Amino acid sequence: MRNIGIFAHVDAGKTTLSEQLLLAAGAIRTLGSVDKGTAHTDTLSVERRRGISVRAKCVRLSWKGEDINLIDTPGHSDFSAEIERSLWALDGAIMVVSGAEGVQPQTELLFEALKNQGLPVMFFINKLDREGADLKRVTVQIRKRLSDCAALISDRDMLTETLIDKDEALSEKFLLGEEISVSELHSSLSRLAREGSVYPVLSGSALKGIGTEQVLDGIRDFLPPPRPGGDALCGVAFAVERDRLLGKGLWVRLYGGRLSNREAVTLPGRIDPLTGETAQVESKITQIRGVDGADAGALKAGEIGVVYGLNQMKVGHVLGDGALLPRRVQPGGLREPLTTVRVEADDISRQRELAAACRELAEEDPLLRTRFVSATNELHMDAMGAIQLEILEDALKTRYGLNSHFGDPTVIYKETVAREATGFCAYTMPKPCWAILRFSIAPAPRGSGVKFHSEVPGREILPRYQHQVEQALPLALSQGRLGWQVTDVDITLTGGSYHQFHTHPLDFIVATPWAIQDGLRNAGTKLLEPVLELRIRVPEGVTGKIMSDVIAMRGEVVSVETDSDMSALVAYVPASECMDYPTRLASVSSGRGGMSARLEGYRDCPPGTGKIAARRSVDPLDTAKYILAARSALEGGIYDE
């Protein structure tokens, strides 16, 4: 068996290659077309209409005795979350590169992500039937910009040179002047490629079916099968789909153990927003379907399937022992949402329905964070970009019958403290309650996040109450005095007390945001703006214009490399300045330019720039109203995000 993902920069021919692989393996009888909206891996109506992949799609095929689960991933960067989630399921990957355009910015980001996960990769240089395609030039680009361990398997000299650098036995034969046979080269390449030490490069034309069978042979020969799984249960949910009759289905990759229909499974349940504790929930599997959609009855280690009945489980949740997972995929590592938009139903009376639908969509994509403020009936959602918003609008209409519209996107800022200060809270009235806290809050280096420790002995605040304080910090820092998440701070619990009789179990949960906000007010906060690393590839003649654009956007050019008649630039630019830059880039480069972006980090916002965000819940410093909300006397409570 092989579990293989297929990746590419948008329009490199990835989905067309998937179609040809399915056809060559006999999994389909008729070749689908992206342009005609008939591709078998593009099943959503919006995918067929737009001619782009939105969801990662898993299909099954067989080749020369091997079963292959092939996951076709989206190419557009707006759907990076789909790409990330597919990494959970894979044992190896095919990276498609256009023989005409060559290595593009998104190609670099995708390969870097695959390499960081330790996944073996095989390259396929596509579109060699196109005018301007150049196999040698693109191979050199791959070796120069991605990895010098990539080798074109049809070039024996290049292959030999690459292998002897990694294989001691071949190196020794080469130094002794002994002939290295084709079978020895193939055996060495197969072993090193499966280890991820060498990256085979194949070539052809997906549109014309040239090189398709070589790719299928390459999957079998150069990409690894699943590692043997033990008896201990270990699996991960990497995607969600919904069935009209069975309800929520989770795409699960099983690494160890076995799952069966009607089996009871213990899962992590809902995280309590007050204590941060995770409840254990027992759920019963109602059905397991294979990749082909048929009832599989069971799922074994190494297999992928859709499991129904585990409604408490979410994308990224682990079944069984998480310590047995071969890798960890952090959400947002490839790209994270940097803009937030207001979402409104055309019929305002259906706003709560809209909020429920958006929460369901967020279950399928954890990076689609949604916040509904009941007091103002407003819904906000974090999003990647304009194309993703178009797809979401279509999903709300077709799946939920909701006509909606999105406001203008706003960059997601963060904030941090300007200086060291103390925060204090004495929650002692009205009885019964008692929680006194004193914090020291200090600035920390950029990118360090939030650090917390306590100097208070257990006799003054019991350890269980100090644990509550630590668990409440994410809530307390979710909005600072400027309305954005607070980061890059060192927080120390320096004093406080509890009362043997008056302290209620949740008093310190209520007191923590109060004391933290007091500290933020005393320290003063300042905005941090997201800065993007842009990788731009343009014709050499417009390099000067691009560099001028970067400077005009308050950015800096980090590096410039020239390759043939193209230039590759890396620049750091504030996100707020380059949201519309792809349109400008297309115009300046006459459509020949390409760009990818990822978060480089957050930096201090220059004076007079940035935006303040509205508070989503009751301000803890409005103490009378805050206490009423904490005691559920006001709608929404203190946790309404």
KEKEBA-59686 format. One record per residue (C-alpha): residue in one letter; x, y, z. Coordinates in nm, 4 decimals. Example, Ala and Ser with C-alpha at 12.3 -4.5 7.8 and 13.67 -1.06 7.14 Angstrom:
! residues 2
  nuvex         x         y         z
      A    1.2300   -0.4500    0.7800
      S    1.3670   -0.1060    0.7140
***
This chain:
! residues 641
  nuvex         x         y         z
      M    0.0000    0.0000    0.0000
      R    0.1035    0.3610   -0.0582
      N   -0.0505    0.6791    0.0885
      I    0.0708    0.9513   -0.1458
      G   -0.0072    1.3223   -0.1776
      I    0.0271    1.5241   -0.4957
      F    0.1308    1.8908   -0.4618
      A    0.2026    2.1818   -0.6942
      H    0.1918    2.5540   -0.7501
      V   -0.1489    2.6476   -0.8932
      D   -0.1896    2.5599   -1.2655
      A    0.1150    2.3326   -1.2781
      G   -0.1077    2.0433   -1.3935
      K   -0.1460    1.8527   -1.0684
      T   -0.5130    1.7557   -1.1093
      T   -0.4587    1.6640   -1.4761
      L   -0.1799    1.4298   -1.3683
      S   -0.4122    1.2757   -1.1074
      E   -0.6675    1.2071   -1.3822
      Q   -0.4057    1.0401   -1.6010
      L   -0.2862    0.8217   -1.3118
      L   -0.6432    0.7081   -1.2441
      L   -0.6963    0.6326   -1.6136
      A   -0.3685    0.4442   -1.6579
      A   -0.4424    0.2338   -1.3492
      G   -0.7932    0.1518   -1.4738
      A   -0.9657    0.3293   -1.1834
      I   -1.1698    0.5402   -1.4306
      R   -1.2801    0.4732   -1.7864
      T   -1.2983    0.8294   -1.9161
      L   -1.0408    1.1033   -1.8627
      G   -1.1821    1.4027   -1.6767
      S   -1.0886    1.7616   -1.7553
      V   -1.0228    2.0534   -1.5205
      D   -1.1252    2.3056   -1.7857
      K   -1.4528    2.1235   -1.8578
      G   -1.5314    2.0717   -1.4895
      T   -1.5275    1.6925   -1.5153
      A   -1.2178    1.6054   -1.3101
      H   -1.2871    1.3110   -1.0781
      T   -1.0960    1.4696   -0.7885
      D   -1.2863    1.8001   -0.8157
      T   -1.6283    1.6972   -0.6829
      L   -1.7627    2.0239   -0.5410
      S   -1.9801    2.2339   -0.7711
      V   -1.7625    2.5389   -0.7124
      E   -1.4502    2.3396   -0.8062
      R   -1.6067    2.2317   -1.1329
      R   -1.7295    2.5832   -1.2065
      R   -1.4053    2.7631   -1.1207
      G   -1.1662    2.4946   -1.2470
      I   -0.9649    2.4951   -0.9229
      S   -0.9212    2.2444   -0.6414
      V   -1.0660    2.3649   -0.3114
      R   -1.0650    2.0462   -0.1044
      A   -0.8044    1.7735   -0.0788
      K   -0.9589    1.4636   -0.2356
      C   -0.8509    1.1055   -0.1668
      V   -0.8971    0.8438   -0.4417
      R   -0.7969    0.4774   -0.4636
      L   -0.6140    0.3054   -0.7495
      S   -0.4080   -0.0105   -0.7937
      W   -0.0885   -0.0557   -0.9930
      K    0.1120   -0.3758   -1.0366
      G   -0.0134   -0.5283   -0.7145
      E    0.0091   -0.2118   -0.5050
      D   -0.2931   -0.0247   -0.3663
      I   -0.2394    0.3526   -0.3808
      N   -0.4386    0.6120   -0.1879
      L   -0.3753    0.9315   -0.3842
      I   -0.4585    1.2645   -0.2218
      D   -0.4936    1.5502   -0.4709
      T   -0.4411    1.8772   -0.2795
      P   -0.5376    2.2353   -0.3727
      G   -0.2721    2.4471   -0.5397
      H   -0.3978    2.7934   -0.4437
      S   -0.2415    2.9370   -0.1285
      D   -0.5842    3.0432    0.0056
      F   -0.6416    2.6739    0.0775
      S   -0.3138    2.6093    0.2564
      A   -0.5050    2.4642    0.5520
      E   -0.6299    2.1817    0.3275
      I   -0.2722    2.1146    0.2192
      E   -0.1491    2.1105    0.5797
      R   -0.4171    1.8685    0.6960
      S   -0.3339    1.6235    0.4182
      L    0.0228    1.5978    0.5545
      W   -0.1173    1.3966    0.8481
      A   -0.2203    1.1145    0.6147
      L    0.0844    1.0741    0.3921
      D    0.3886    0.8490    0.3660
      G    0.5284    1.0210    0.0558
      A    0.4569    1.2936   -0.2003
      I    0.4734    1.3857   -0.5679
      M    0.5714    1.7452   -0.6410
      V    0.4563    1.8645   -0.9830
      V    0.6619    2.1431   -1.1448
      S    0.5720    2.3129   -1.4730
      G    0.8373    2.2602   -1.7400
      A    0.7478    2.6027   -1.8817
      E    0.7196    2.8219   -1.5687
      G    0.9706    2.6232   -1.3633
      V    1.0055    2.6415   -0.9860
      Q    0.7549    2.8994   -0.8636
      P    0.7261    3.0652   -0.5212
      Q    0.4526    2.8317   -0.3920
      T    0.6608    2.5339   -0.5088
      E    0.9346    2.6402   -0.2690
      L    0.6966    2.6750    0.0261
      L    0.5323    2.3397   -0.0395
      F    0.8611    2.1532   -0.0766
      E    0.9910    2.3149    0.2393
      A    0.6807    2.1946    0.4287
      L    0.7208    1.8393    0.2949
      K    1.0895    1.8370    0.3808
      N    1.0251    1.9666    0.7333
      Q    0.7836    1.6767    0.7870
      G    1.0473    1.4303    0.6696
      L    0.8309    1.3066    0.3820
      P    1.0014    1.1419    0.0822
      V    0.9317    1.3385   -0.2372
      M    0.9380    1.2518   -0.6063
      F    0.9335    1.5339   -0.8656
      F    0.7419    1.5297   -1.1928
      I    0.8363    1.8006   -1.4428
      N    0.5147    1.8536   -1.6371
      K    0.4041    2.0370   -1.9521
      L    0.7090    1.9456   -2.1577
      D    0.4822    1.9625   -2.4637
      R    0.4428    2.3374   -2.4073
      E    0.6357    2.5966   -2.6061
      G    0.9204    2.7283   -2.3948
      A    0.9397    2.4186   -2.1745
      D    1.2977    2.3235   -2.0904
      L    1.3680    2.0033   -1.8971
      K    1.7329    2.0822   -1.8292
      R    1.6644    2.4392   -1.7110
      V    1.3903    2.3316   -1.4699
      T    1.5979    2.0424   -1.3355
      V    1.8797    2.2877   -1.2597
      Q    1.6263    2.5143   -1.0852
      I    1.5049    2.2259   -0.8680
      R    1.8607    2.1354   -0.7707
      K    1.9554    2.4967   -0.7046
      R    1.6444    2.6337   -0.5330
      L    1.4984    2.3233   -0.3669
      S    1.7590    2.0526   -0.3124
      D    2.0849    1.9459   -0.4727
      C    1.9805    1.5906   -0.3779
      A    1.7264    1.5922   -0.6639
      A    1.8321    1.3856   -0.9656
      L    1.6793    1.3380   -1.3106
      I    1.6563    0.9595   -1.3399
      S    1.6940    0.9731   -1.7181
      D    2.0339    1.1460   -1.6785
      R    2.2688    0.8682   -1.5709
      D    2.5627    1.0983   -1.4991
      M    2.3526    1.3246   -1.2732
      L    2.1948    1.0251   -1.1012
      T    2.5304    0.8576   -1.0408
      E    2.6831    1.1784   -0.9061
      T    2.3929    1.2274   -0.6646
      L    2.3860    0.8667   -0.5430
      I    2.7587    0.8216   -0.4806
      D    2.7450    1.1245   -0.2544
      K    2.4906    0.9409   -0.0337
      D    2.5730    0.5708   -0.0825
      E    2.9080    0.4541    0.0599
      A    2.9106    0.1281   -0.1341
      L    2.8550    0.3053   -0.4682
      S    3.1063    0.5727   -0.3729
      E    3.3708    0.3083   -0.3058
      K    3.3067    0.1358   -0.6415
      F    3.3245    0.4707   -0.8205
      L    3.6575    0.5628   -0.6574
      L    3.8003    0.2224   -0.7476
      G    3.6974    0.2800   -1.1096
      E    3.4582   -0.0140   -1.1125
      E    3.1480   -0.0020   -1.3321
      I    2.8174    0.0632   -1.1555
      S    2.5308   -0.1292   -1.3131
      V    2.1840    0.0047   -1.3872
      S    2.0336   -0.2338   -1.1316
      E    2.2732   -0.1089   -0.8632
      L    2.1762    0.2498   -0.9381
      H    1.8056    0.1630   -0.9264
      S    1.8421   -0.0291   -0.5990
      S    2.0341    0.2551   -0.4363
      L    1.7890    0.5166   -0.5653
      S    1.4907    0.3182   -0.4352
      R    1.6391    0.2878   -0.0857
      L    1.7615    0.6474   -0.0566
      A    1.4436    0.7941   -0.2059
      R    1.2255    0.6052    0.0427
      E    1.4452    0.7393    0.3224
      G    1.4007    1.0931    0.1902
      S    1.7744    1.1362    0.1256
      V    1.7420    1.1657   -0.2538
      Y    1.4582    1.3064   -0.4670
      P    1.3984    1.1313   -0.8032
      V    1.2945    1.3614   -1.0896
      L    1.0653    1.2277   -1.3642
      S    0.9269    1.4169   -1.6627
      G    0.6506    1.4204   -1.9208
      S    0.3193    1.5798   -2.0121
      A    0.0106    1.5086   -1.8024
      L   -0.2161    1.6589   -2.0685
      K   -0.0963    1.4058   -2.3266
      G   -0.0423    1.1189   -2.0856
      I    0.3349    1.1134   -2.1423
      G    0.5273    0.9776   -1.8437
      T    0.2158    0.8659   -1.6551
      E    0.3150    0.5003   -1.6190
      Q    0.6653    0.6041   -1.5107
      V    0.5064    0.8049   -1.2288
      L    0.3021    0.5018   -1.1190
      D    0.6171    0.2879   -1.1265
      G    0.7947    0.5620   -0.9320
      I    0.5288    0.5586   -0.6596
      R    0.5861    0.1854   -0.6197
      D    0.9658    0.1982   -0.6440
      F    1.0665    0.5294   -0.4837
      L    0.7992    0.6168   -0.2254
      P    0.7603    0.4139    0.0950
      P    0.4759    0.1975    0.2208
      P    0.3345    0.2728    0.5682
      R    0.5576    0.1818    0.8587
      P    0.4464   -0.1335    1.0393
      G    0.1840   -0.0429    1.2998
      G    0.1686   -0.2027    1.6419
      D   -0.1364   -0.3221    1.8334
      A   -0.1755    0.0064    2.0239
      L   -0.4414    0.2341    1.8743
      C   -0.3018    0.5473    1.7116
      G   -0.4722    0.7565    1.4449
      V   -0.5485    1.1147    1.3534
      A   -0.8502    1.2887    1.2016
      F   -0.7306    1.5055    0.9138
      A   -1.0540    1.6103    0.7406
      V   -1.4330    1.6227    0.7825
      E   -1.7144    1.5418    0.5428
      R   -2.0889    1.5219    0.5987
      D   -2.3302    1.2556    0.4817
      R   -2.7026    1.3245    0.4499
      L   -2.7914    1.0085    0.6444
      L   -2.4872    0.9290    0.8588
      G   -2.3984    1.2856    0.9550
      K   -2.0438    1.3870    1.0387
      G   -1.7681    1.1687    0.8970
      L   -1.4009    1.1997    0.9870
      W   -1.1230    1.1115    0.7467
      V   -0.8858    0.9118    0.9668
      R   -0.5326    0.7908    0.8970
      L   -0.4602    0.4963    1.1246
      Y   -0.0960    0.4446    1.2256
      G   -0.1485    0.1645    1.4759
      G   -0.4171   -0.0725    1.6049
      R   -0.7556   -0.1321    1.4462
      L   -1.1030    0.0262    1.4361
      S   -1.4236   -0.1639    1.3682
      N   -1.7902   -0.0854    1.3103
      R   -1.9922   -0.0513    1.6344
      E   -1.6725   -0.0296    1.8410
      A   -1.6784    0.2050    2.1415
      V   -1.3940    0.4566    2.1393
      T   -1.2832    0.6922    2.4175
      L   -1.2267    1.0434    2.2849
      P   -1.1228    1.3810    2.4176
      G   -1.4457    1.5738    2.4651
      R   -1.5214    1.9435    2.4931
      I   -1.2583    2.1613    2.6579
      D   -1.4124    2.3450    2.9517
      P   -1.3520    2.7187    2.8899
      L   -1.3358    2.7770    3.2651
      T   -1.0922    2.5106    3.3795
      G   -0.9202    2.4199    3.0552
      E   -0.9750    2.0546    3.1398
      T   -1.0696    1.8094    2.8677
      A   -1.3525    1.5688    2.9410
      Q   -1.3357    1.2065    2.8271
      V   -1.6263    1.0962    2.6103
      E   -1.7112    0.7479    2.4889
      S   -1.8536    0.7309    2.1377
      K   -1.9570    0.4351    1.9247
      I   -1.8512    0.4018    1.5618
      T   -2.1603    0.3675    1.3428
      Q   -1.9867    0.2979    1.0116
      I   -1.6437    0.2941    0.8492
      R   -1.6146    0.3636    0.4795
      G   -1.3116    0.3077    0.2644
      V   -1.1595    0.5610    0.0286
      D   -1.3839    0.4199   -0.2459
      G   -1.6955    0.5071   -0.0417
      A   -1.7950    0.1458    0.0273
      D   -1.8613    0.0088    0.3774
      A   -1.5213   -0.1201    0.4887
      G   -1.6279   -0.2631    0.8243
      A   -1.2861   -0.1966    0.9755
      L   -0.9756    0.0179    0.9436
      K   -0.6277   -0.1290    0.9911
      A   -0.2919    0.0352    1.0604
      G   -0.1630    0.2131    0.7507
      E   -0.5097    0.2623    0.6018
      I   -0.7221    0.5712    0.5402
      G   -1.0995    0.5734    0.5795
      V   -1.4029    0.7761    0.6811
      V   -1.5305    0.7046    1.0329
      Y   -1.8865    0.7978    1.1363
      G   -2.0242    0.8315    1.4872
      L   -1.7316    1.0094    1.6541
      N   -1.9065    1.3464    1.6666
      Q   -1.6936    1.4769    1.9544
      M   -1.3785    1.4383    1.7481
      K   -1.2409    1.7284    1.5443
      V   -0.9760    1.7786    1.2784
      G   -0.6351    1.7312    1.4396
      H   -0.7689    1.5186    1.7256
      V   -0.5778    1.1995    1.7952
      L   -0.7291    0.8551    1.8470
      G   -0.5419    0.6479    2.1023
      D   -0.1785    0.7144    2.1893
      G   -0.0527    1.0394    2.0340
      A    0.3056    0.9534    2.1284
      L    0.3056    0.6944    1.8485
      L    0.2416    0.9514    1.5725
      P    0.5368    0.9747    1.3316
      R    0.4965    1.3532    1.2956
      R    0.3136    1.6572    1.4256
      V    0.1507    1.9054    1.1883
      Q    0.0972    2.2455    1.3453
      P   -0.2072    2.4331    1.2074
      G   -0.1005    2.7552    1.0388
      G    0.2588    2.6422    0.9865
      L    0.2294    2.6749    0.6091
      R    0.0112    2.9832    0.6209
      E   -0.2317    3.1298    0.8729
      P   -0.5231    3.3722    0.8326
      L   -0.4077    3.7321    0.8614
      T   -0.7390    3.9048    0.7900
      T   -1.0769    3.9040    0.9602
      V   -1.4108    3.9887    0.7994
      R   -1.7612    4.0583    0.9231
      V   -2.0156    3.8069    0.7899
      E   -2.3799    3.9086    0.7569
      A   -2.6898    3.7211    0.6429
      D   -2.8907    3.9051    0.3787
      D   -3.1909    3.8277    0.5998
      I   -3.0721    3.9623    0.9357
      S   -3.3236    3.7417    1.1208
      R   -3.1139    3.4423    1.0116
      Q   -2.7902    3.5757    1.1617
      R   -2.7802    3.3079    1.4324
      E   -2.8373    3.0381    1.1678
      L   -2.5443    3.1881    0.9808
      A   -2.3294    3.1716    1.2942
      A   -2.4156    2.8024    1.3420
      A   -2.3330    2.7279    0.9773
      C   -1.9994    2.9090    1.0025
      R   -1.9116    2.7146    1.3184
      E   -1.9821    2.3924    1.1282
      L   -1.7570    2.5073    0.8443
      A   -1.4910    2.5938    1.1016
      E   -1.5057    2.2316    1.2215
      E   -1.3890    2.1339    0.8760
      D   -1.1178    2.4015    0.8752
      P   -0.9879    2.4869    1.2261
      L   -0.8129    2.7993    1.0922
      L   -1.1543    2.9472    1.0017
      R   -1.1939    3.0899    1.3496
      T   -1.5404    3.2381    1.4037
      R   -1.6574    3.4745    1.6768
      F   -2.0243    3.5567    1.7337
      V   -2.1041    3.8462    1.9674
      S   -2.4610    3.7936    2.0835
      A   -2.4887    4.1419    2.2325
      T   -2.4419    4.3060    1.8913
      N   -2.5548    4.0107    1.6738
      E   -2.2238    4.0363    1.4823
      L   -2.0295    3.7472    1.3331
      H   -1.6595    3.7718    1.2510
      M   -1.4447    3.5156    1.0709
      D   -1.0716    3.4872    1.0053
      A   -0.9925    3.4141    0.6420
      M   -0.6988    3.3565    0.4058
      G   -0.8071    3.5634    0.1068
      A   -1.0655    3.6690   -0.1494
      I   -1.0926    3.3332   -0.3276
      Q   -1.1520    3.1510   -0.0004
      L   -1.4289    3.3996    0.0868
      E   -1.5922    3.3361   -0.2511
      I   -1.5866    2.9620   -0.1833
      L   -1.7320    3.0132    0.1658
      E   -2.0125    3.2295    0.0302
      D   -2.0939    2.9552   -0.2194
      A   -2.0894    2.6878    0.0552
      L   -2.3248    2.8895    0.2781
      K   -2.5702    2.9207   -0.0093
      T   -2.5577    2.5681   -0.1521
      R   -2.5223    2.3699    0.1725
      Y   -2.7251    2.5802    0.4137
      G   -2.9541    2.7903    0.1935
      L   -2.8115    3.1097    0.3417
      N   -2.7493    3.4158    0.1281
      S   -2.4714    3.6146    0.2900
      H   -2.2129    3.8801    0.2231
      F   -1.8725    3.9657    0.3636
      G   -1.7436    4.3031    0.4752
      D   -1.4065    4.4452    0.3778
      P   -1.1180    4.2427    0.5268
      T   -0.9254    4.3892    0.8189
      V   -0.5707    4.2849    0.8998
      I   -0.5417    4.0894    1.2250
      Y   -0.3099    4.2854    1.4517
      K   -0.1748    4.1835    1.7899
      E   -0.0705    4.3926    2.0842
      T    0.1904    4.3848    2.3567
      V    0.2786    4.5896    2.6636
      A    0.4853    4.9051    2.6342
      R    0.6548    4.8752    2.9752
      E    0.6590    4.6678    3.2914
      A    0.3672    4.7150    3.5289
      T    0.1568    4.5503    3.7981
      G   -0.1987    4.4223    3.7693
      F   -0.4220    4.3731    4.0716
      C   -0.7689    4.2385    4.1438
      A   -0.9603    4.1873    4.4689
      Y   -1.2737    3.9892    4.3862
      T   -1.4292    3.9790    4.7333
      M   -1.7776    4.1225    4.6816
      P   -2.0634    4.0413    4.6644
      K   -2.0288    3.7276    4.8750
      P   -1.9774    3.4392    4.8411
      C   -1.6481    3.4960    4.6581
      W   -1.2821    3.5560    4.7349
      A   -0.9937    3.5748    4.4912
      I   -0.7102    3.8239    4.5241
      L   -0.4392    3.8335    4.2572
      R   -0.1344    4.0435    4.1815
      F    0.0639    4.0015    3.8573
      S    0.3828    4.1493    3.7195
      I    0.3552    4.1988    3.3414
      A    0.6662    4.2776    3.1362
      P    0.7521    4.3100    2.7644
      A    0.9205    4.0090    2.6025
      P    1.1167    3.9643    2.2761
      R    0.9206    3.9528    1.9486
      G    0.7959    3.6063    1.8677
      S    0.8398    3.4723    2.2213
      G    0.4660    3.4481    2.2906
      V    0.3315    3.4327    2.6463
      K    0.5355    3.3007    2.9377
      F    0.3916    3.2492    3.2848
      H    0.5290    3.1457    3.6191
      S    0.4292    3.1851    3.9804
      E    0.6214    3.3077    4.2834
      V    0.3284    3.2520    4.5198
      P    0.3545    2.9666    4.7709
      G    0.0758    2.7113    4.7849
      R   -0.0266    2.8158    5.1342
      E   -0.1316    3.1598    5.0043
      I   -0.3069    3.0395    4.6864
      L   -0.3741    2.6674    4.6667
      P   -0.2060    2.4899    4.3708
      R   -0.5436    2.4021    4.2161
      Y   -0.6371    2.7710    4.2126
      Q   -0.2996    2.8639    4.0612
      H   -0.3690    2.6052    3.7914
      Q   -0.7013    2.7804    3.7219
      V   -0.5170    3.1107    3.6874
      E   -0.2828    2.9635    3.4258
      Q   -0.5743    2.8025    3.2387
      A   -0.7600    3.1368    3.2307
      L   -0.4702    3.3312    3.0770
      P   -0.5657    3.2635    2.7107
      L   -0.9108    3.4082    2.7841
      A   -0.7602    3.7014    2.9719
      L   -0.5214    3.7820    2.6841
      S   -0.7636    3.7170    2.3963
      Q   -0.8273    4.0934    2.3774
      G   -0.6062    4.3644    2.5159
      R   -0.6844    4.7316    2.5691
      L   -0.6717    4.7873    2.1907
      G   -0.8981    4.4908    2.1165
      W   -0.6396    4.2438    1.9812
      Q   -0.4762    3.9295    2.1181
      V   -0.1905    4.0075    2.3565
      T    0.1439    3.8390    2.2961
      D    0.5172    3.8679    2.3698
      V    0.4716    3.9167    2.7434
      D    0.6212    3.7644    3.0572
      I    0.3614    3.7280    3.3317
      T    0.4501    3.6480    3.6912
      L    0.1995    3.5762    3.9663
      T    0.3575    3.7678    4.2550
      G    0.0863    3.7707    4.5213
      G   -0.2711    3.7029    4.6214
      S   -0.4839    3.4962    4.8524
      Y   -0.7819    3.2662    4.8768
      H   -1.0355    3.2282    5.1605
      Q   -1.0988    2.8967    5.3268
      F   -1.4757    2.9493    5.3360
      H   -1.5677    3.2231    5.0886
      T   -1.3664    3.1170    4.7802
      H   -1.5897    2.9654    4.5132
      P   -1.4308    2.7077    4.2752
      L   -1.4429    2.9475    3.9759
      D   -1.3485    3.2716    4.1502
      F   -0.9910    3.2703    4.0209
      I   -1.1184    3.2126    3.6659
      V   -1.3211    3.5333    3.7033
      A   -1.0418    3.7251    3.8744
      T   -0.7630    3.6472    3.6262
      P   -0.8899    3.8555    3.3290
      W   -0.9734    4.1371    3.5717
      A   -0.6193    4.1520    3.7148
      I   -0.4543    4.1024    3.3743
      Q   -0.6549    4.3856    3.2148
      D   -0.5629    4.6100    3.5076
      G   -0.1975    4.5309    3.4376
      L   -0.2380    4.6011    3.0657
      R   -0.3973    4.9376    3.1445
      N   -0.1112    5.0282    3.3791
      A    0.1575    4.9118    3.1348
      G    0.0001    5.0650    2.8259
      T   -0.0230    4.8532    2.5130
      K    0.0938    4.9043    2.1570
      L   -0.0030    4.7455    1.8275
      L    0.2003    4.4812    1.6486
      E    0.1460    4.4355    1.2748
      P    0.1955    4.1115    1.0778
      V    0.4868    4.1192    0.8355
      L    0.4907    3.8794    0.5410
      E    0.7795    3.7122    0.3692
      L    0.7028    3.7543   -0.0011
      R    0.8712    3.5311   -0.2543
      I    0.8314    3.6977   -0.5922
      R    0.9397    3.5657   -0.9314
      V    0.9272    3.8062   -1.2280
      P    1.0968    3.8709   -1.5627
      E    1.4367    4.0293   -1.5055
      G    1.3368    4.3517   -1.6829
      V    1.0816    4.4496   -1.4165
      T    1.2967    4.3706   -1.1110
      G    1.3595    4.7410   -1.0468
      K    0.9855    4.8190   -1.0468
      I    0.9195    4.5385   -0.7979
      M    1.1929    4.6637   -0.5649
      S    1.0448    5.0147   -0.5799
      D    0.7015    4.8703   -0.4983
      V    0.8431    4.6893   -0.1953
      I    0.9957    5.0113   -0.0605
      A    0.6709    5.2006   -0.1235
      M    0.4890    4.9358    0.0839
      R    0.7180    5.0006    0.3835
      G    0.9028    4.6788    0.3059
      E    1.2601    4.5666    0.2563
      V    1.4167    4.3453   -0.0096
      V    1.6134    4.0658    0.1567
      S    1.7631    3.8977   -0.1495
      V    1.7571    3.8999   -0.5292
      E    1.8705    3.6121   -0.7511
      T    1.8741    3.6022   -1.1300
      D    1.8136    3.2761   -1.3137
      S    1.8148    3.2934   -1.6943
      D    1.5737    3.5790   -1.7789
      M    1.3846    3.5625   -1.4465
      S    1.4522    3.7189   -1.1071
      A    1.3594    3.5721   -0.7694
      L    1.3138    3.8229   -0.4888
      V    1.2537    3.7696   -0.1185
      A    1.1067    4.0682    0.0651
      Y    0.9513    4.1487    0.4037
      V    0.6382    4.3635    0.3724
      P    0.3635    4.4572    0.6242
      A    0.0469    4.2600    0.5480
      S   -0.1682    4.5725    0.5506
      E    0.0335    4.7175    0.2615
      C    0.0312    4.4218    0.0227
      M   -0.3192    4.2747    0.0386
      D   -0.3900    4.3803   -0.3212
      Y   -0.0361    4.3379   -0.4526
      P   -0.1003    4.0211   -0.6608
      T   -0.3150    4.2349   -0.8944
      R   -0.0385    4.4939   -0.9271
      L    0.2216    4.2189   -0.9807
      A    0.0190    4.0644   -1.2641
      S   -0.0052    4.4031   -1.4320
      V    0.3629    4.4962   -1.3949
      S    0.4865    4.1547   -1.5097
      S    0.2322    4.1145   -1.7938
      G    0.0987    3.8051   -1.6218
      R    0.4380    3.6325   -1.6074
      G    0.5064    3.7022   -1.2402
      G    0.4248    3.4820   -0.9422
      M    0.4170    3.5391   -0.5680
      S    0.3731    3.3426   -0.2473
      A    0.3430    3.4813    0.1031
      R    0.3825    3.3507    0.4547
      L    0.4032    3.5103    0.7949
      E    0.7521    3.6264    0.8854
      G    0.6488    3.7628    1.2249
      Y    0.4967    4.0592    1.4050
      R    0.6673    4.3970    1.4429
      D    0.5869    4.7225    1.6178
      C    0.3259    4.9213    1.4286
      P    0.4497    5.2689    1.3255
      P    0.2625    5.5571    1.4949
      G   -0.0576    5.6498    1.3156
      T   -0.1010    5.3096    1.1503
      G   -0.3054    5.0068    1.2485
      K   -0.6604    4.9728    1.3785
      I   -0.8297    4.9279    1.7137
      A   -1.0780    4.6379    1.7375
      A   -1.4142    4.6485    1.9126
      R   -1.4428    4.4469    2.2320
      R   -1.6365    4.1236    2.1873
      S   -1.7305    4.0648    2.5499
      V   -1.7708    4.2634    2.8699
      D   -1.4610    4.4631    2.9661
      P   -1.3281    4.3216    3.2978
      L   -1.2425    4.6772    3.4060
      D   -1.6136    4.7621    3.3914
      T   -1.6285    4.5697    3.7162
      A   -1.9984    4.5945    3.8034
      K   -2.1107    4.4728    3.4614
      Y   -1.8289    4.2165    3.4477
      I   -1.9321    4.0557    3.7765
      L   -2.2925    4.0388    3.6586
      A   -2.1795    3.8726    3.3354
      A   -1.9586    3.6293    3.5279
      R   -2.2599    3.5272    3.7344
      S   -2.4703    3.4777    3.4196
      A   -2.6889    3.7781    3.4978
      L   -2.6110    3.9256    3.1531
      E   -2.6545    3.7565    2.8153
      G   -2.3331    3.6216    2.6696
      G   -2.1286    3.5921    2.9877
      I   -1.7591    3.6740    2.9983
      Y   -1.6557    3.4075    2.7481
      D   -1.8501    3.5319    2.4465
      E   -1.6032    3.5336    2.1565
***
